[in-house]
């Protein structure tokens, strides 16, 4: 194997492991749920991350990577207050992320709710 091939393989493996770490924060779901409530995340995003049209967006069953989640916490794109490392440690963020990723997707959609289809 050439040295170029070895370097390319090493870079590919590093990228794969970084992507895997980004998807799995290694957080504690139950601690994350408690932090989510204690730190007031529910005030804008709802108790189960459902979000609302007037406060914060839906955050349950996150599809964003852990890196993007942390970036949004630290430097929010919208009206959310920033949560620096003194307010939420990286481990706290990992725990909250794990909790949000653990919330099951809703089983019903608006079309499945008769009252909403009148």
MMTF fields as JSON, N, C-alpha, C and O atoms, coordinates in Angstrom:
{
  "mmtfVersion": "1.0.0",
  "mmtfProducer": "UNKNOWN",
  "numBonds": 471,
  "numAtoms": 472,
  "numGroups": 118,
  "numChains": 1,
  "numModels": 1,
  "chainsPerModel": [1],
  "groupsPerChain": [118],
  "chainIdList": ["A"],
  "bondAtomList": [4, 2, 8, 6, 12, 10, 16, 14, 20, 18, 24, 22, 28, 26, 32, 30, 36, 34, 40, 38, 44, 42, 48, 46, 52, 50, 56, 54, 60, 58, 64, 62, 68, 66, 72, 70, 76, 74, 80, 78, 84, 82, 88, 86, 92, 90, 96, 94, 100, 98, 104, 102, 108, 106, 112, 110, 116, 114, 120, 118, 124, 122, 128, 126, 132, 130, 136, 134, 140, 138, 144, 142, 148, 146, 152, 150, 156, 154, 160, 158, 164, 162, 168, 166, 172, 170, 176, 174, 180, 178, 184, 182, 188, 186, 192, 190, 196, 194, 200, 198, 204, 202, 208, 206, 212, 210, 216, 214, 220, 218, 224, 222, 228, 226, 232, 230, 236, 234, 240, 238, 244, 242, 248, 246, 252, 250, 256, 254, 260, 258, 264, 262, 268, 266, 272, 270, 276, 274, 280, 278, 284, 282, 288, 286, 292, 290, 296, 294, 300, 298, 304, 302, 308, 306, 312, 310, 316, 314, 320, 318, 324, 322, 328, 326, 332, 330, 336, 334, 340, 338, 344, 342, 348, 346, 352, 350, 356, 354, 360, 358, 364, 362, 368, 366, 372, 370, 376, 374, 380, 378, 384, 382, 388, 386, 392, 390, 396, 394, 400, 398, 404, 402, 408, 406, 412, 410, 416, 414, 420, 418, 424, 422, 428, 426, 432, 430, 436, 434, 440, 438, 444, 442, 448, 446, 452, 450, 456, 454, 460, 458, 464, 462, 468, 466],
  "bondOrderList": [1, 1, 1, 1, 1, 1, 1, 1, 1, 1, 1, 1, 1, 1, 1, 1, 1, 1, 1, 1, 1, 1, 1, 1, 1, 1, 1, 1, 1, 1, 1, 1, 1, 1, 1, 1, 1, 1, 1, 1, 1, 1, 1, 1, 1, 1, 1, 1, 1, 1, 1, 1, 1, 1, 1, 1, 1, 1, 1, 1, 1, 1, 1, 1, 1, 1, 1, 1, 1, 1, 1, 1, 1, 1, 1, 1, 1, 1, 1, 1, 1, 1, 1, 1, 1, 1, 1, 1, 1, 1, 1, 1, 1, 1, 1, 1, 1, 1, 1, 1, 1, 1, 1, 1, 1, 1, 1, 1, 1, 1, 1, 1, 1, 1, 1, 1, 1],
  "groupList": [{"groupName": "UNK", "atomNameList": ["N", "CA", "C", "O"], "elementList": ["N", "C", "C", "O"], "formalChargeList": [0, 0, 0, 0], "bondAtomList": [1, 0, 2, 1, 3, 2], "bondOrderList": [1, 1, 2], "singleLetterCode": "X", "chemCompType": "L-PEPTIDE LINKING"}],
  "groupTypeList": [0, 0, 0, 0, 0, 0, 0, 0, 0, 0, 0, 0, 0, 0, 0, 0, 0, 0, 0, 0, 0, 0, 0, 0, 0, 0, 0, 0, 0, 0, 0, 0, 0, 0, 0, 0, 0, 0, 0, 0, 0, 0, 0, 0, 0, 0, 0, 0, 0, 0, 0, 0, 0, 0, 0, 0, 0, 0, 0, 0, 0, 0, 0, 0, 0, 0, 0, 0, 0, 0, 0, 0, 0, 0, 0, 0, 0, 0, 0, 0, 0, 0, 0, 0, 0, 0, 0, 0, 0, 0, 0, 0, 0, 0, 0, 0, 0, 0, 0, 0, 0, 0, 0, 0, 0, 0, 0, 0, 0, 0, 0, 0, 0, 0, 0, 0, 0, 0],
  "groupIdList": [1, 2, 3, 4, 5, 6, 7, 8, 9, 10, 11, 12, 13, 14, 15, 16, 17, 18, 19, 20, 21, 22, 23, 24, 25, 26, 27, 28, 29, 30, 31, 32, 33, 34, 35, 36, 37, 38, 39, 40, 41, 42, 43, 44, 45, 46, 47, 48, 49, 50, 51, 52, 53, 54, 55, 56, 57, 58, 59, 60, 61, 62, 63, 64, 65, 66, 67, 68, 69, 70, 71, 72, 73, 74, 75, 76, 77, 78, 79, 80, 81, 82, 83, 84, 85, 86, 87, 88, 89, 90, 91, 92, 93, 94, 95, 96, 97, 98, 99, 100, 101, 102, 103, 104, 105, 106, 107, 108, 109, 110, 111, 112, 113, 114, 115, 116, 117, 118],
  "secStructList": [7, 7, 2, 2, 2, 2, 2, 2, 2, 2, 2, 2, 2, 2, 2, 2, 2, 2, 2, 2, 2, 2, 2, 7, 7, 7, 7, 7, 2, 2, 2, 2, 2, 2, 2, 2, 2, 2, 6, 6, 6, 2, 2, 2, 2, 7, 6, 6, 1, 7, 7, 7, 1, 1, 1, 7, 7, 7, 7, 6, 6, 7, 7, 1, 7, 2, 2, 2, 2, 2, 2, 2, 2, 2, 1, 7, 1, 1, 1, 1, 7, 7, 7, 7, 6, 6, 6, 1, 7, 2, 2, 2, 2, 2, 2, 2, 2, 2, 2, 2, 2, 2, 1, 7, 7, 7, 1, 7, 7, 4, 4, 4, 7, 4, 4, 4, 4, 7],
  "xCoordList": [0.848, 0.0, 0.896, 1.86, 0.583, 1.387, 1.125, 0.122, 2.049, 1.861, 0.632, -0.046, 0.349, -0.86, -2.106, -3.025, -2.15, -3.302, -3.476, -4.6, -2.362, -2.427, -2.974, -3.805, -2.501, -2.987, -4.468, -5.237, -4.88, -6.285, -7.16, -8.233, -6.711, -7.47, -7.574, -8.634, -6.491, -6.509, -7.478, -8.232, -7.463, -8.385, -9.837, -10.714, -10.089, -11.444, -11.928, -13.056, -11.077, -11.458, -11.67, -12.588, -10.853, -11.023, -12.344, -13.029, -12.711, -13.985, -15.165, -16.155, -15.066, -16.151, -16.313, -17.439, -15.209, -15.339, -15.839, -16.579, -15.453, -15.968, -17.464, -18.206, -17.905, -19.337, -20.102, -21.196, -19.536, -20.205, -20.307, -21.343, -19.23, -19.277, -20.304, -20.981, -20.427, -21.384, -22.815, -23.671, -23.078, -24.422, -24.721, -25.869, -23.707, -23.903, -23.131, -21.906, -23.844, -23.211, -22.641, -21.844, -23.036, -22.594, -23.267, -22.791, -24.383, -25.078, -25.997, -26.304, -26.422, -27.324, -28.739, -29.019, -29.627, -30.987, -31.75, -32.394, -31.687, -32.473, -31.936, -32.715, -30.625, -30.042, -30.394, -30.672, -30.379, -30.731, -32.159, -32.435, -33.069, -34.469, -34.586, -35.307, -33.877, -33.917, -33.313, -33.869, -32.186, -31.562, -32.471, -32.561, -33.139, -34.049, -35.128, -35.493, -35.632, -36.646, -36.0, -36.457, -34.943, -34.298, -33.773, -33.842, -33.254, -32.684, -33.714, -33.374, -34.968, -36.043, -36.212, -36.899, -35.615, -35.77, -37.247, -37.693, -37.989, -39.404, -40.219, -41.275, -39.73, -40.503, -40.776, -41.821, -39.854, -40.039, -40.304, -41.04, -39.7, -39.768, -40.771, -40.913, -41.477, -42.443, -41.781, -40.583, -42.567, -42.02, -41.458, -40.557, -41.953, -41.416, -40.829, -40.799, -40.366, -39.682, -40.549, -40.048, -41.875, -42.791, -42.751, -43.202, -42.215, -42.138, -43.5, -44.52, -43.497, -44.753, -44.567, -43.44, -45.652, -45.562, -45.189, -44.811, -45.288, -44.976, -43.705, -43.193, -43.195, -42.002, -40.835, -40.307, -40.435, -39.284, -39.695, -40.804, -38.815, -39.134, -39.115, -38.633, -39.649, -39.625, -38.174, -37.38, -37.834, -36.481, -36.472, -35.405, -37.653, -37.722, -37.281, -37.413, -36.755, -36.26, -35.364, -35.555, -34.394, -33.471, -32.83, -32.439, -32.731, -32.009, -30.647, -29.826, -30.409, -29.117, -28.036, -28.32, -26.804, -25.678, -25.464, -25.957, -24.731, -24.419, -23.607, -23.822, -22.683, -21.885, -22.772, -22.573, -23.741, -24.653, -25.549, -25.849, -25.971, -26.788, -26.013, -26.539, -24.774, -23.941, -23.678, -23.699, -23.434, -23.21, -24.441, -24.307, -25.634, -26.875, -27.039, -27.493, -26.679, -26.743, -25.811, -26.185, -24.601, -23.57, -23.756, -23.552, -24.141, -24.319, -25.623, -25.599, -26.755, -28.061, -28.257, -27.778, -28.968, -29.245, -30.404, -30.486, -31.283, -32.478, -32.561, -31.557, -33.739, -33.975, -33.624, -33.775, -33.17, -32.813, -31.604, -30.664, -31.624, -30.446, -29.275, -29.489, -28.05, -26.891, -26.65, -26.826, -26.249, -25.894, -24.417, -24.037, -23.583, -22.147, -21.796, -22.662, -20.537, -20.091, -20.231, -20.226, -20.357, -20.583, -22.04, -22.341, -22.944, -24.362, -24.672, -25.386, -24.141, -24.322, -22.971, -22.406, -22.462, -21.197, -21.419, -22.559, -20.338, -20.465, -21.167, -21.926, -20.914, -21.593, -23.083, -23.901, -23.45, -24.87, -25.523, -26.616, -24.844, -25.376, -25.531, -26.528, -24.56, -24.632, -25.809, -26.488, -26.048, -27.167, -28.513, -29.415, -28.645, -29.887, -30.097, -31.213, -29.028, -29.107, -29.58, -30.437, -29.023, -29.427, -30.906, -31.617, -31.371, -32.791, -33.646, -34.609, -33.307, -34.113, -34.133, -35.158, -33.014, -32.959, -33.751, -34.131, -34.002, -34.72, -36.238, -36.957, -36.726, -38.173, -38.733, -38.279, -39.704, -40.254, -41.037, -41.636, -41.018, -41.79, -43.277, -43.692, -44.076, -45.519, -46.097, -45.667, -47.061, -47.696, -48.797, -49.2, -49.275, -50.348, -49.852, -48.937, -50.458, -50.223, -51.53, -52.549, -51.516, -52.728, -53.871, -55.025, -53.581, -54.655, -55.273, -56.366, -54.588, -55.104, -55.998, -56.591, -56.104, -56.885, -58.181, -58.157, -59.314, -60.575, -60.936, -61.4, -60.727, -61.084, -60.361, -60.898, -59.191, -58.424, -58.788, -58.28, -59.656, -60.027, -61.479, -62.067, -62.052, -63.452, -63.546, -64.646],
  "yCoordList": [-1.173, 0.0, 1.24, 1.31, 2.199, 3.415, 4.286, 4.122, 5.223, 6.125, 7.006, 7.366, 7.353, 8.143, 7.362, 7.928, 6.071, 5.229, 5.112, 5.118, 5.004, 4.904, 6.195, 6.161, 7.329, 8.618, 8.775, 9.206, 8.431, 8.538, 7.646, 8.066, 6.428, 5.509, 6.057, 5.97, 6.617, 7.183, 8.356, 8.475, 9.218, 10.36, 9.898, 10.459, 8.884, 8.354, 7.79, 8.057, 7.011, 6.448, 7.534, 7.431, 8.567, 9.68, 10.383, 10.755, 10.571, 11.209, 10.375, 10.905, 9.064, 8.174, 8.198, 8.273, 8.135, 8.121, 9.466, 9.504, 10.573, 11.881, 11.963, 12.5, 11.434, 11.442, 10.582, 10.951, 9.447, 8.577, 9.269, 9.194, 9.947, 10.677, 11.794, 12.058, 12.451, 13.549, 13.037, 13.727, 11.836, 11.287, 10.732, 10.766, 10.223, 9.667, 10.523, 10.442, 11.325, 12.245, 11.544, 12.13, 10.301, 9.607, 10.137, 9.909, 10.85, 11.459, 10.501, 9.41, 10.93, 10.192, 10.751, 11.882, 9.951, 10.414, 10.886, 11.934, 10.133, 10.51, 11.794, 12.634, 11.948, 13.192, 14.342, 15.455, 14.072, 15.079, 15.563, 16.753, 14.652, 15.033, 15.968, 16.965, 15.644, 16.486, 17.863, 18.881, 17.895, 19.172, 20.002, 21.22, 19.342, 20.008, 20.772, 21.887, 20.165, 20.818, 21.852, 22.993, 21.455, 22.356, 23.637, 24.709, 23.53, 24.692, 25.481, 26.468, 25.042, 25.818, 25.648, 26.454, 24.636, 24.418, 24.243, 24.667, 23.607, 23.341, 24.621, 24.606, 25.725, 26.965, 27.421, 28.008, 27.156, 27.53, 26.32, 26.415, 25.186, 24.02, 22.967, 21.943, 23.188, 22.216, 21.106, 20.86, 20.437, 19.403, 18.205, 17.537, 17.919, 16.799, 17.287, 16.552, 18.531, 19.058, 19.3, 19.4, 19.396, 19.531, 20.909, 21.07, 21.907, 23.257, 23.915, 23.32, 25.163, 25.873, 26.905, 27.258, 27.38, 28.356, 29.745, 30.603, 29.986, 31.318, 31.361, 32.447, 30.231, 30.238, 29.59, 30.165, 28.419, 27.745, 26.641, 26.116, 26.281, 25.217, 23.838, 23.658, 22.878, 21.479, 21.022, 21.243, 20.388, 19.872, 18.373, 17.767, 17.775, 16.335, 15.576, 16.055, 14.381, 13.508, 14.277, 14.235, 14.972, 15.782, 15.001, 13.846, 15.642, 15.033, 15.7, 15.225, 16.805, 17.487, 16.753, 16.033, 16.94, 16.298, 16.938, 18.033, 16.246, 16.787, 18.072, 19.019, 18.11, 19.326, 20.518, 21.613, 20.317, 21.411, 21.805, 22.985, 20.833, 21.095, 21.972, 22.964, 21.602, 22.368, 23.768, 24.742, 23.871, 25.18, 26.068, 27.255, 25.507, 26.265, 26.694, 27.807, 25.835, 26.205, 27.366, 28.306, 27.283, 28.267, 29.595, 30.668, 29.509, 30.71, 30.568, 30.24, 30.813, 30.6, 31.443, 32.572, 30.861, 31.545, 32.525, 33.487, 32.305, 33.138, 33.809, 34.297, 33.83, 34.562, 33.787, 34.319, 32.572, 31.774, 32.396, 32.836, 32.435, 32.965, 31.992, 30.782, 32.495, 31.596, 30.892, 31.477, 29.638, 28.851, 28.514, 27.508, 29.357, 29.127, 27.951, 27.395, 27.576, 26.417, 26.608, 25.625, 27.852, 28.051, 27.774, 27.397, 27.957, 27.669, 26.193, 25.572, 25.635, 24.218, 23.663, 24.112, 22.705, 22.089, 21.26, 21.012, 20.84, 19.971, 18.664, 18.115, 18.161, 16.938, 17.193, 16.344, 18.35, 18.704, 18.726, 18.192, 19.348, 19.419, 18.022, 17.734, 17.153, 15.775, 15.033, 14.257, 15.272, 14.616, 15.11, 14.309, 16.41, 16.957, 16.444, 16.083, 16.411, 15.901, 14.443, 14.063, 13.634, 12.226, 12.117, 11.278, 12.954, 12.946, 13.304, 12.601, 14.38, 14.807, 13.759, 13.568, 13.079, 12.032, 10.792, 9.983, 10.638, 9.454, 9.595, 8.602, 10.807, 11.028, 10.408, 10.738, 9.523, 8.889, 9.891, 10.833, 9.667, 10.512, 10.321, 9.238, 11.354, 11.211, 10.127, 9.961, 9.405, 8.346, 8.892, 8.249, 10.066, 10.665, 11.909, 12.591, 12.18, 13.448, 14.223, 13.686, 15.447, 16.276, 15.612, 15.721, 14.938, 14.294, 13.11, 12.668, 12.588, 11.471, 11.919, 11.08, 13.226, 13.763, 14.348, 15.394, 13.677, 14.092, 15.569, 16.261, 16.037, 17.413, 18.425, 19.5, 18.11, 19.025, 18.94, 19.713, 18.015, 17.822, 18.142, 17.555, 19.047, 19.425, 20.533, 20.984],
  "zCoordList": [0.0, 0.0, 0.0, 0.762, -0.839, -0.904, 0.316, 1.011, 0.565, 1.704, 1.502, 2.464, 0.24, -0.052, 0.345, 0.936, 0.028, 0.371, 1.874, 2.376, 2.597, 4.055, 4.664, 5.572, 4.155, 4.653, 4.34, 5.199, 3.125, 2.728, 3.613, 4.046, 3.88, 4.735, 6.155, 6.774, 6.675, 8.028, 8.108, 9.074, 7.106, 7.096, 7.001, 7.659, 6.188, 6.061, 7.396, 7.81, 8.071, 9.37, 10.403, 11.216, 10.398, 11.34, 11.096, 12.048, 9.844, 9.508, 9.944, 10.448, 9.753, 10.156, 11.669, 12.161, 12.421, 13.876, 14.391, 15.374, 13.751, 14.162, 13.912, 14.734, 12.786, 12.478, 13.482, 13.91, 13.854, 14.826, 16.179, 16.84, 16.594, 17.865, 17.813, 18.807, 16.674, 16.544, 16.679, 17.233, 16.18, 16.266, 17.652, 18.094, 18.341, 19.674, 20.674, 20.757, 21.414, 22.353, 23.573, 24.306, 23.8, 24.995, 26.25, 27.362, 26.069, 27.189, 27.924, 27.444, 29.089, 29.963, 29.789, 30.186, 29.193, 28.892, 30.127, 30.088, 31.215, 32.397, 33.03, 33.479, 33.068, 33.573, 32.627, 33.074, 31.334, 30.345, 30.494, 30.334, 30.799, 31.007, 32.202, 32.15, 33.277, 34.473, 34.189, 34.6, 33.494, 33.13, 32.229, 32.382, 31.296, 30.361, 31.131, 30.759, 32.201, 33.034, 33.956, 34.029, 34.655, 35.618, 34.972, 35.574, 33.762, 33.081, 32.273, 31.62, 32.32, 31.71, 30.212, 29.586, 29.621, 28.174, 27.805, 26.739, 28.713, 28.472, 28.301, 27.668, 28.862, 28.816, 27.381, 27.102, 26.49, 25.082, 24.187, 23.205, 24.531, 23.648, 24.094, 23.426, 25.21, 25.705, 26.504, 26.366, 27.342, 28.216, 27.464, 27.972, 26.291, 25.516, 24.195, 23.207, 24.191, 23.023, 21.812, 20.692, 22.032, 20.899, 20.25, 19.116, 20.957, 20.407, 20.324, 20.671, 19.855, 19.647, 18.556, 18.208, 18.027, 16.938, 17.441, 16.643, 18.753, 19.28, 20.132, 20.404, 20.551, 21.415, 20.68, 19.727, 21.104, 20.502, 19.554, 19.656, 18.629, 17.669, 18.313, 19.431, 17.582, 17.999, 18.104, 17.189, 19.217, 19.403, 19.706, 19.806, 19.853, 20.11, 18.86, 17.734, 19.098, 18.032, 17.062, 15.846, 17.625, 16.833, 15.701, 15.864, 14.566, 13.461, 13.264, 12.479, 13.981, 13.832, 14.605, 15.563, 14.184, 14.858, 16.228, 16.501, 17.071, 18.389, 18.26, 19.017, 17.314, 17.11, 16.76, 17.288, 15.88, 15.512, 16.678, 16.862, 17.456, 18.639, 19.627, 20.133, 19.892, 20.815, 20.275, 21.028, 18.979, 18.364, 18.543, 18.838, 18.369, 18.551, 20.01, 20.276, 20.947, 22.365, 22.691, 23.393, 22.171, 22.513, 21.767, 22.335, 20.496, 19.663, 18.875, 17.689, 19.528, 18.889, 17.632, 17.532, 16.686, 15.417, 15.554, 14.791, 16.494, 16.603, 17.973, 18.491, 18.548, 19.796, 21.061, 22.161, 20.937, 22.102, 22.804, 22.142, 24.134, 24.832, 24.704, 24.631, 24.674, 24.587, 25.921, 26.99, 25.839, 27.017, 26.931, 26.332, 27.532, 27.553, 28.443, 29.119, 28.443, 29.214, 30.711, 31.452, 31.182, 32.615, 32.97, 34.103, 32.013, 32.245, 32.006, 32.793, 30.927, 30.588, 30.15, 29.152, 30.881, 30.486, 29.218, 28.824, 28.594, 27.421, 27.8, 27.001, 29.019, 29.453, 29.641, 29.285, 30.197, 30.322, 28.943, 28.756, 27.982, 26.614, 26.035, 25.373, 26.274, 25.781, 26.407, 25.734, 27.691, 28.369, 27.822, 27.578, 27.633, 27.083, 25.663, 25.288, 24.877, 23.509, 23.517, 22.72, 24.415, 24.508, 24.866, 24.312, 25.782, 26.138, 24.929, 24.622, 24.248, 23.104, 22.002, 21.349, 21.789, 20.755, 21.178, 20.331, 22.477, 22.958, 22.873, 22.981, 22.682, 22.646, 21.372, 20.276, 21.498, 20.291, 19.448, 19.967, 18.162, 17.244, 17.529, 17.942, 17.315, 17.53, 16.623, 15.482, 17.14, 16.354, 15.463, 14.493, 15.792, 15.008, 14.293, 14.755, 13.185, 12.501, 12.552, 12.984, 12.129, 12.165, 11.399, 11.812, 10.311, 9.536, 10.275, 9.921, 11.302, 12.09, 13.244, 13.923, 13.473, 14.588, 14.024, 13.375, 14.268, 13.647, 13.906, 13.0, 15.113, 15.436, 14.552, 14.284, 14.109, 13.271, 11.797, 10.985, 11.45, 10.052, 9.751, 8.844, 10.485, 10.254, 9.268, 8.949]
}
